[in-house]
Amino acid sequence: MFTEWVAVPWAEGDLNSTQLEILPLCVIMIMGPQILTAIFLITSGETVRNSVAMLLGVAIAASLELVAWYYAGSAVGIKPHPDAGPSTSDHVVAALLALLAVRVWVHRGKAEVPKWMRALQEAEPKRAFALGFVLILLMPGDIAATITAVNHLHTADLAAADGWPLVAGTLLLMSLPLLAYLAFGRRAREAMPEIRAWLTTHSWLVNLVVIAYFIFQLAT
């Protein structure tokens, strides 16, 4: 199982159509507390060490999540037919997501940063690693995105290793705050609070985009 995963085909050429369909899911993987955590760590006392530790946790969690759901699907014989239309359960889930979208819209002006996230400015690498791991492995949005990616892989008869764009893309997006810090130094560090504030106050918009994407996936 894991030997197949380790043999990631980085050098086999361009991404195939299924892997291109997986790439947008990377945005869903990092939206919310995930990217906010990466931004908060840029203003922490040990910026680079904390950020690298967090990214290590992200890489391990995303890889484990992809492999676990892929083989869980294989074990129970889940293999969507490429030409099959939306099922009744798909329509039910889509309706529930639509109701959730309404709730997000109604409460759009009440977003605030959790208290535990404010404490990240005093975080240490061990805690940063744990947060990177847990926020990717256990967040509902990440689980849904990973299952969607796995469904694409099973439909196209691809191996778990072919899902590497989900892991690589997630890791790249989560590393953007650190890359900005390494490139621009103090200026990037000073800009992070404003970016963080914008993402916090506009989290409802991000959630609506994510929900709309999943409704589209279920409907098609």
C-alpha positions as CSV (number, residue, x, y, z in Angstrom):
1,M,0.0,0.0,0.0
2,F,2.6,2.6,1.1
3,T,5.2,1.5,-1.6
4,E,2.7,2.6,-4.2
5,W,2.2,5.9,-2.5
6,V,6.0,6.6,-2.1
7,A,6.5,6.2,-5.9
8,V,5.0,9.6,-6.7
9,P,5.3,10.2,-10.5
10,W,6.7,13.7,-10.3
11,A,8.7,13.3,-13.5
12,E,6.2,11.5,-15.7
13,G,5.0,14.5,-17.6
14,D,2.0,16.8,-17.6
15,L,-0.9,16.4,-15.2
16,N,-3.7,14.3,-16.6
17,S,-7.3,15.5,-16.8
18,T,-8.3,13.9,-13.5
19,Q,-5.3,15.5,-11.7
20,L,-6.3,18.8,-13.1
21,E,-9.8,18.3,-11.7
22,I,-8.3,17.6,-8.3
23,L,-6.2,20.8,-8.2
24,P,-9.1,23.3,-7.3
25,L,-9.7,21.1,-4.2
26,C,-6.4,22.4,-2.8
27,V,-8.1,25.8,-2.3
28,I,-10.8,24.1,-0.2
29,M,-8.2,22.3,1.8
30,I,-6.6,25.5,3.1
31,M,-9.5,27.9,3.4
32,G,-10.5,28.8,7.0
33,P,-8.4,28.2,10.2
34,Q,-5.8,26.4,8.1
35,I,-4.5,29.4,6.1
36,L,-5.2,31.8,9.1
37,T,-2.9,29.6,11.2
38,A,-0.2,29.9,8.6
39,I,-0.6,33.7,8.6
40,F,-0.6,33.9,12.4
41,L,2.6,32.0,12.6
42,I,4.4,34.6,10.5
43,T,3.9,37.0,13.4
44,S,5.1,34.5,16.0
45,G,8.4,34.6,17.8
46,E,10.0,31.8,15.9
47,T,8.6,32.5,12.4
48,V,10.6,30.1,10.2
49,R,10.8,27.2,12.7
50,N,7.1,27.4,13.5
51,S,6.1,27.7,9.9
52,V,8.3,24.8,8.7
53,A,6.9,22.6,11.6
54,M,3.4,23.5,10.6
55,L,4.0,22.6,6.9
56,L,5.5,19.3,7.9
57,G,2.3,18.5,9.8
58,V,0.3,19.6,6.8
59,A,2.2,17.4,4.4
60,I,1.9,14.3,6.6
61,A,-1.8,14.8,7.4
62,A,-2.7,15.5,3.7
63,S,-0.8,12.4,2.6
64,L,-2.3,10.1,5.3
65,E,-5.8,11.5,4.6
66,L,-5.6,10.8,0.9
67,V,-4.2,7.3,1.3
68,A,-6.7,6.4,4.1
69,W,-9.8,7.5,2.1
70,Y,-8.5,6.0,-1.1
71,Y,-8.0,2.5,0.4
72,A,-11.2,2.8,2.5
73,G,-13.1,3.4,-0.7
74,S,-11.3,0.4,-2.3
75,A,-12.1,-1.8,0.7
76,V,-15.8,-1.2,0.5
77,G,-15.9,-1.4,-3.3
78,I,-16.8,2.2,-4.0
79,K,-16.2,3.0,-7.6
80,P,-18.4,5.7,-9.2
81,H,-19.3,5.0,-12.9
82,P,-17.9,7.8,-15.2
83,D,-21.3,8.1,-16.9
84,A,-23.5,7.9,-13.8
85,G,-25.6,10.9,-13.0
86,P,-26.2,12.4,-9.6
87,S,-27.9,10.0,-7.1
88,T,-30.7,10.7,-4.7
89,S,-28.2,11.0,-1.9
90,D,-26.3,13.6,-3.9
91,H,-29.4,15.7,-4.3
92,V,-30.2,15.4,-0.6
93,V,-26.6,16.5,0.4
94,A,-26.8,19.3,-2.2
95,A,-30.1,20.5,-0.6
96,L,-28.5,20.4,2.9
97,L,-25.5,22.4,1.6
98,A,-27.9,25.0,0.1
99,L,-29.5,25.4,3.6
100,L,-26.0,25.8,5.1
101,A,-25.3,28.5,2.5
102,V,-28.3,30.4,3.6
103,R,-27.2,30.1,7.3
104,V,-23.7,31.4,6.3
105,W,-25.2,34.3,4.5
106,V,-27.5,35.2,7.4
107,H,-24.5,35.1,9.9
108,R,-22.0,36.8,7.6
109,G,-21.3,39.7,9.8
110,K,-20.5,37.8,13.0
111,A,-17.1,36.3,12.2
112,E,-14.2,36.7,14.7
113,V,-10.8,35.1,15.3
114,P,-11.0,32.2,17.9
115,K,-9.1,32.8,21.1
116,W,-6.8,29.8,20.6
117,M,-5.7,31.3,17.3
118,R,-4.6,34.6,18.9
119,A,-2.3,32.6,21.1
120,L,-0.3,31.4,18.1
121,Q,2.0,34.4,18.4
122,E,3.5,32.7,21.4
123,A,3.5,29.2,19.7
124,E,6.4,26.8,19.6
125,P,7.3,24.4,16.7
126,K,5.8,21.4,18.5
127,R,2.4,23.1,18.7
128,A,2.7,24.4,15.2
129,F,3.3,20.9,13.9
130,A,0.3,19.6,15.8
131,L,-2.0,22.3,14.5
132,G,-0.9,21.8,10.9
133,F,-1.6,18.1,11.3
134,V,-5.0,18.3,13.0
135,L,-6.4,21.2,10.9
136,I,-5.8,19.3,7.7
137,L,-6.7,15.8,8.9
138,L,-9.9,16.6,10.8
139,M,-11.6,19.7,9.3
140,P,-14.8,18.7,7.6
141,G,-14.0,20.8,4.5
142,D,-10.7,18.9,4.1
143,I,-12.3,15.5,4.5
144,A,-14.9,16.4,1.9
145,A,-12.3,17.7,-0.5
146,T,-10.2,14.6,-0.1
147,I,-13.1,12.2,-0.6
148,T,-14.0,14.2,-3.7
149,A,-10.4,13.8,-5.0
150,V,-10.5,10.1,-4.2
151,N,-13.8,9.7,-6.1
152,H,-12.1,11.2,-9.1
153,L,-9.2,8.8,-8.8
154,H,-11.4,5.7,-8.5
155,T,-13.5,6.9,-11.4
156,A,-10.5,7.2,-13.6
157,D,-8.9,3.9,-12.3
158,L,-5.9,5.8,-11.0
159,A,-3.7,4.8,-8.0
160,A,-3.5,6.7,-4.7
161,A,-0.1,8.1,-5.8
162,D,-1.8,9.9,-8.7
163,G,-3.5,12.1,-6.1
164,W,-0.2,13.8,-5.3
165,P,-1.4,17.1,-6.8
166,L,-3.8,17.4,-3.8
167,V,-1.0,17.1,-1.3
168,A,1.5,19.3,-3.3
169,G,-1.0,22.0,-4.0
170,T,-2.2,22.1,-0.4
171,L,1.4,22.4,0.8
172,L,2.2,25.1,-1.7
173,L,-0.8,27.2,-0.7
174,M,-0.1,26.8,3.0
175,S,3.5,27.8,2.5
176,L,2.6,31.1,0.7
177,P,2.8,33.2,4.0
178,L,6.2,31.8,4.7
179,L,7.5,32.3,1.2
180,A,6.2,35.9,1.3
181,Y,8.1,36.4,4.6
182,L,11.3,34.9,3.2
183,A,11.1,37.1,0.1
184,F,10.0,40.4,1.6
185,G,10.9,40.1,5.3
186,R,9.6,42.8,7.6
187,R,7.2,44.2,5.0
188,A,5.5,40.9,4.6
189,R,5.3,40.4,8.4
190,E,3.7,43.9,8.7
191,A,1.1,43.1,6.0
192,M,0.0,39.8,7.5
193,P,-2.4,41.3,10.2
194,E,-4.3,43.1,7.4
195,I,-4.5,40.0,5.3
196,R,-5.6,38.0,8.3
197,A,-8.3,40.6,9.2
198,W,-9.6,40.5,5.6
199,L,-9.8,36.7,5.6
200,T,-11.6,36.7,9.0
201,T,-14.2,39.3,8.0
202,H,-14.7,37.7,4.6
203,S,-14.7,34.0,5.8
204,W,-18.4,33.9,5.0
205,L,-17.7,34.6,1.3
206,V,-15.0,31.9,1.3
207,N,-17.5,29.4,2.8
208,L,-20.1,30.3,0.2
209,V,-17.6,29.6,-2.6
210,V,-16.7,26.3,-1.1
211,I,-20.3,25.3,-0.6
212,A,-21.2,26.3,-4.2
213,Y,-18.3,24.2,-5.5
214,F,-19.5,21.1,-3.7
215,I,-23.1,21.7,-4.8
216,F,-21.8,21.9,-8.4
217,Q,-19.8,18.7,-8.0
218,L,-22.9,16.9,-6.6
219,A,-25.2,18.2,-9.2
220,T,-22.9,17.1,-12.1
